Amino acid sequence: MKRGMQAVVTLAAMLLTAAMAAAQRVGGEQVDLDVLQRIREEGLSHSQVSALAGYLTDVIGPRLTGSSGMKRANEWTAQTFRQWGLANVAVEPWGRFGRGWERVAFSGRIVEPFVQPLQGSALAWSGSTRGTVTGPVVFVSIADTSDFARYRGTLRGAFVMRDTVITVGPEFEREPLRTPLEDLFAPVPTPERRFTPEMRERFRRARELTATVAAFLRAERAAALLTYSSRQYAILRPQGGPESDQARDSVGFEPLPAIQLSQEQYFQMYRNLQRGVPVRMELNVQNRWLSDDLSAYNTVAEIPGSDLKGEVVMIGAHLDSWFGGTGATDDGAGTVVMMEAMRILKTLGLTPRRTIRIALWSGEEQGLLGSAAWVANHQAELPRISAYLNVDNGTGRVRGIWDQSNAAAIPVFEQILWPFRDLGVVAVRHGNTGGTDHLSFVRAGVPGFNFIQDPIEYGTRTHHTDADTFERLVLDDLAQAATVVAFTAYHLAMRDAMMPRPPAPAATGGN
């Protein structure tokens, strides 16, 4: 694979050199190779991604929507855009989000059968303990509310485990850090429906039961609910607690303390309970509620266009994060890439025909809330948005882009991205990718696209985990990505025609 990649890069470099001396029309697109070369020089030789990423992750830190970190991030990104001379900079409210929440302190230890510090974290929008509390660890098996009778009156002051037990073993084969060429060019399998109505109903019932169990434990005066991380090797992956929705929406509601432990400690305690060995814990967890402002915000800014300034090319990423680490790869990386792309274009003094707008979203981690609300709040603008470009798959370099089943976009992207083959950008894939903010635009009929990136450690180590910190960023990859995004946005803003609209989605029984 390595030799194959080297051959592709060498060939692409030779082709690019020849192209620079040739006509600037690549296929049907009028590709401005002079501007391309200037963008490459600025983006690859004068990159600012390290400084941007360092401040965002090390100084501002995690950015849970509604938290003080999210507020600082909105203000810093807006201030940075103003310093760069961007226009129409705004920290724009998109609607009611609910109470903010942030961690203040966490300490604990297992005291029996032997003393050891806890490897854990509070879950978002969960409650605090009343100082330091000590109690037994108890495992409960609750399949439905009829099981409550078995435990009623027995759980006061207890730390309760109820997660289904899983088998944990070594990782014999690690996932590749770079996407193999054969994977980039492999046929995309026909997608099967990810979620049938029956599956959705099972998930709904499971979530409802989890919230009901938490309410039962709270009423029984349990000390806390214990859960385990979805990652091995003591990596924590704390996200929302079981009563998150109610806690956000109901000012004054105090939910049950909910704690995530490392798999290794959680299952150690479980095995001891199965042996009949008593387990006792000590815990002090303090969290803070923020209810002065229940709204949430996106940061937006623009480079105004010229003769087609009423039309817009948008680029974006989500600025919010979870809170285990500092939100570096999810999605500080995408945020920095998009900021850097705007800096490159502004530094070079380029005047696009269409307006180029950046949007940095909040509420993505709770269900694409910020981008979906922006789309709903700006319906009149949607017909004038040529395309929306998104980066949200970690720190890896760009390897191509998904057409989001908009086949008419394929030849456009193939010609725009062709000059970046020497940087590993080789694939325009027909198919869909989901889970991030371009979907808010696609669902509204706007051409929305997400770039393909090398995985690095995104799906195995950093996504939503306490390992998601500055150290996990590959800065050269981010510089490459920003360069590709900058030229892609510029080219789309210079085309005579807007990007082709996707076909209307077929009517289905669900999303």
N, C-alpha and C positions, 0 to 999 in steps of 0.2 A: 504494500500500500504506500509506503514511504517513497519508494522509487517511482511509483506511478504518479504520485503527487508532484515530485520534483520534475518529472518529464512534462506534466501539464503546465507547471509554472514556467519552466524554461521556454516551452513553445509559446505560451501566452505572452511572455515578455518579448519574444522575437516578433510576434504578430503586432503587439502594441507599438513597438518601435517603428515598424513599417507603416502602421496606420497613422502615426503622427505626421508622416510625410505625405500621406495620401489625402484624398478629398475627405471633407468632414462629414459626409453623409454615410451613415452606417445603416444599411438596409433602407427602410422608409423613414428613419428618424434623422433629423438634422442635429447630429451630436457635435457640440462645440468642444473640439479637442483642445483648443487653447485654454478655455476656462477649465476644462478637465485637468489639464496639467497644473494650472495655478491652484486648484482645489487640492490636488494630490500633494503638492509641495507644502502648502500651508498645513494641511491636516496631518501629514506624516512627518514633517520636519519641524513643525512649530506647535505641536499638540499641547493643549492645556488640560487634557483629561485627568492627569495626575492631581493637579491642584484642585480641580473641581470635585473629583471623587474624594479626595482627602478631606476637604472641608465638609462635604455633605455627610460623610460617614463618621469621621473622627470628631468633628466639632458639633454638628447638629445631632447626629446619631439616629436612632430608630425613629420612625415617623408613622406611628399608628394614627389613623384618621381620628381627628378630634383631640389629639394629644398636644402638649406644648411643643414637642418636637416637630409635629406636622405644621404647626403655626410658624415656627422658626424657618422651616423649609420653604413654605410659601413666601415668606417675607424675603428670605435670602435670594431665592431664584428671581423674584421680581426686581429686587435691588440690582442683581447682577445684570439682568436684561437692560435695565435703565442705564447702567454704567457703560454697556456696550453700544448704546444708542438705538436700541430697538424701539419700535413705535407701539402705541396702544397697549402698554404694559398694564396688566390688572391682576389682582388677586380677586377672582370672581366667585361670589357665593353661588352654589348650585341648588341649595335646598336644605331642609332639616335633616340632620344626621342623627342627633341625639347626644347623650352625654359622652364626653371624652373620658379616657381611663389611662392611667400609667402606673407602672411599678414604682414603689418607694423603697421597700426593703424586703429581703427574703433571707431567712436563716432557719436551719433545722438540722436535725440529726436523728438517726436511728439509735435508740438507747438500749434495746434488747433485740436479739441475744448478744450483740456486741456493739460497741459505740462506733459510729462512722458518720461523717458529715453527709447531708443530703445532696444529691445531684438533681436539682429540680428548679422549677419556676412556677409562679402563678400563671394561670390562663387569663386571657384578656376578658375584661368585664366580669371578673369573678370577685368575690368579697375578700375581706381581711379577717384575720383572727383577732380575738380580744387579748392582745399581748401574746406571751408565750404560752402555748397550750401543750399538754402532754397526755397521751392516751394510747389505747391499744389499736392495733391495725386489724381490721376485720374484712374478710372477703364475703360479699353477698352475691347470690345468684338470683337476678330478677329478670324474668322473661316478660312479665306483664304485671299490671297493677294488682292482680290477685295474689302475687307473691309478697306484697307489703305486709300482710298479716303475720308472716313468719318472723319479721324483724321488728315489728312495732314494739316500742318500749325497750329495745336492746342496744340502740346505737348511740345513745347520748355520750358525747365526748370521744367518739371513736373516729379513726381515720379509715374511710371506707373505700375498698377496692371492688370494682364490678366489671372491669374490662374483660372481654373474652381473651383467654390465654392463647398465645401463639407460640409456635416453635421458632427458636432463634438459633442460628448457626453461623459459621464463618462464611464470608463472601469468597468463594473459590475463584470466581472470574469477575474482574472489574470491568465496568463499562468503559469504552474508549473515550478519551478526552476530545479527540477530533473526529469529525464525521467521515467515515470512509467514503471514497469516491463512488464505490459501487452502491452505497446507500443513497447518495445524492441523486444518482441516475437510475435507480431501480424503479420499476413501474409502481405507481401508487395503488395500493389495493383498493378495491371498491369498498367504500366505507359501509360498515354495518351500523344500524341504529344503536347509538351508544346507550341510550336510556329508553326503554320501553315504558309505556304508561304503568305497567305492573311494577317495574323496578322503581320508578319515581314514587309510587305509592308506598312501597316497602321502605324507601329512604325517608319519606315523610313520617311514616309511623315510627321508625327508629329514632328520628330526631325528637319527635313528640314524646316518646317514652323516656329518652334521656333527660329531657327537661322536666318531665313528671317525676322521675327518680330523684333529680336534684331537689325539687320542691319537697318531696317526701323526706329526704335526708335533712334538709333545712328545718322542717317542722319537727323532726326527731332530735334536733340539736346535735347532729353529728359535727365533729370538729372540722372535717374537710372531706372532699371527694378526691381520690387519688387516681390518676390515669398514667399511661406510659407513652413515651415518645414513639413515633413511627420510624425512627432511625436507630441503628445500632451504634456501638462504640462510644457510648456516653454522650452522643449528640442529642441535644434537646430540640424539639420542634414545637414550641408553644404557640398556639393560635387562640381561637375563641373558646370561652368556657361554655358550659351547657345552658346557662341562662343569659347569654349575651344579648339577645334581642330584647328581652324584657328589661334587662339592666340598662341598656342604652336608652330605651324609650320611656322608662318610668323613673323620673327624678325622685329620689328618696328611697327607692327599692334597694335593699341590701342583699345581694345574692349569696349563695353558699360559697365559701372558699373552695376553689378548684385548683389542684396542683398537678403538674406533669412532672414525672420522675424519669430518669434514664431507664431504658429497658432492663439493664443489668441489675439496678437496685430494686426495681419493681418486682421482677421475677424472682430475685433472691428472697424477698419478703413473702411472695406467694408460695414458693417452695417450702419455706419454713412453716408457714401456716398449714400446708398440706401434711407436713410431718408431725403436726401437733405442737410445734415449738412456738411459744408466745412471742409476738413481735410488738414492740412499743416504739412510738415516735414522739419527737418534740418539734414544734413548729411555731415560727413567728413570721407571718406574712402581712405586709402593710401595702395597700394600694391607694391611689388617690383618684377621686372623681372630679371631673371638670364640667360644670353645668352653666357657666356664665354665658356661653355662646353655643347653642345647639346646632348651628349651621356648619357646613363644610365648604371647602373652597378649592378651586383649580387656579393655577397660575397660567396666564396666557400672554403672548407678545407676538409682534409681527415685524416683518420686513415688507413695507408697502410695495405693491406692484406699480407698473406704469400704465400701458394702454389697456391692459386687461385686469386692472387692480380690483375690480368688483368680483373677480373669480379668485378662488383660494386653493392653495395646496397646503394641507395640514400635516405636520409631523407631531408625534407625541409619545409619551411613556408615562407610567404611573409613578408619582412622587411618593405616595404612601408606601408603607412597608409593615411587616410584622415586627416584633420587638425582641426576638431572642438574640439576634446579632445587631448589626447596624444597617440592615437593608442594602448591602453593597451590590450583590448580584440580582436581587429582586426588590425593587428595580432601580437601585441607584445607578447601575450600569446603563440601562436604557435612558434614564434621565440625563446622565452626563453625556451620552452619545448625542442625544438630541440637542442639548445645550451647546455642545461643541460644534455641531453642524451649523447651528445659527451663528455662532461666533465666527466660523470660517467664512461664511457668506458675507457677514457684515464687515469683517476685517478686509476682505478683498474688494469691498465697495461695489459689489455686484447689484445691479438693478434688475430684478426679474420682471417679466411682463405681468404675471399673476402675483398676488400677495402670498407670501409664505408665512404661515402662522404656526407657532409652537404652542402646544397645550400640555401641561403637566398635571395629571389627574390625581385626585384623592378618592378614597372609597373603592379602589379597584379590588382590594383584598376582601371586601365584603360583598362583592358581586358586580363589579364594573359600575358602581353607583355614580361616580363623578362624570365619567364619559357618557353614560346613558342619560344622565340628567342634562348634560350640556347639549346633547343631540335633541332632547325633548324641548329644551328652552330656546333653541335656535333653529326651529323648523324652517323659518323663512330663508335661512342661509343655505340650507342643505343642497338645493339644486345648483348652487354656485360653487360648491366644493368639488374640485376636480378629483382629488384623491386624498386619502389619509394613510400615512405611513407610520408603522409602530415597531418598536424594539422592546421585547420583554421576554427573553429566554436566556438570561444570564450574561456572563462576561465574554463568551466566545465570539470570535470574529464572524463577520457576515459571510455566508457561503452562497446566498441566493435569496429568493423570495417566493412565497406562495402566491398563486394567482387568485386564491379564494374562490375557485370555480368560475372565475371570470376569464374565459379563454381568450377573449379579445385583448386582454392586457398582456398576454404572454409575449407577442412579438415586440411590444413596446419595451418591456423590461429586459428582454434578451438583448436588445440593441443598446439600451442605456448601460447595462451592466457588463457588456462584452469587454470594454477597455479595462475592467478590473479583474480579469482572469489571472493575471500575474499575482494578484493578492488573494487568490483562492475563491473568488466569487464565480461560481460555475453553473449554478442551477436555478432555473425558473420552473417551479413545479406546479402542475395542475392538480388542485385539490384544496382541501380546507385545513386550517389549523385554528384552534380556539383558545379559550381560557384567558383572553386579554382584550384590551380596549378597542382594537379594530372591529370587534364584533358589534359594538354599539353603532358604528357607522354602516357596516354591512347590513344589519337588520333594518336600517332606515333607507336602504337603497343607494347609499354612497359607496363608491369603490374604496374598500378598506383592505389594507395589506399588512402582513407581519413578516419581517425578515427572518430567514433561516440562519441559525447560528450554530457554531460548534458547541457541543454540550458542556465541555470542560467537566466540572463537578456538579452541575446544576441539579440534576435529578437524583444524585446520590449523596451529596454532602451539604449543599448550601441553600437549597430552596426552602425558605421559611425557617431555617435553623439558627441556632446560636453560633454556628460557624460562618454565617454570612457577614463577613467583615472585609475591610479593605484588603487584607492579605490574600483574599480569594480572587481579586481582580487581576486580569491580565491586561495591563495598560496598553501594550502594543495592539492587542485585539480591539480594544475600545477606540483607539485612534484610527485603525482601519475602518471600523464600523461607522464612525462619525464622518469619515471622508466619503464613504460610499453613500451614506444618507444625504450628505450635503449636495453631492452632484445629482443624485436621483431627484431630490426635491427641486433643485435648480432647473434641471432639464424638464420636469413636468410643468414647472412654472413658465417655461419658455415655449412650449409646444403651441402650434396654431390651434389645435383642438384640445378640448378637455379629455381626460381619460374616459374610455368607453365604460358605460354603466353596466353593472352586472345584470344577468337575466333575473327576472322576478323569481323568488324562491317558490318551489312547489308547495302547495298546501299540504300540511301534515297534521297529525294528531297532537303534536307537541314539539317543543324546541329541543 
